[in-house]
Amino acid sequence: MGFIQYLKDTRGELNHVAWPTRVQTIIYTILVIVLSIVISLYLGFFDFIFTSGLGQVVEMLPASEAPFTAEQPEIDFSSIATTTPPTE
């Protein structure tokens, strides 16, 4: 089966597709836009509620006097044996 036959078969299959009318396409497009706006407002509302609620909880926590810093342990290098490379 060659490429030309593939294109002919594809065109034949596209003739069997039930394409929406112009009015259906416009209605579906408007429906998608309206639903997208409604869902974004819904998610934005709950994001705002949870963000401001979390901010209030964090403000109620007692403030620490000094920020936490991880201390590095002291390494005693005097106990490490040193070797000198052999000389030629």
Buried (B, 14 or more C-beta within 10 A) or exposed (E): EEEEEEEEEEEEEEEEEEEEEEEEEEEEEEEEEEEEEEEEEEEEEEEEEEEEEEEEEEEEEEEEEEEEEEEEEEEEEEEEEEEEEEEE
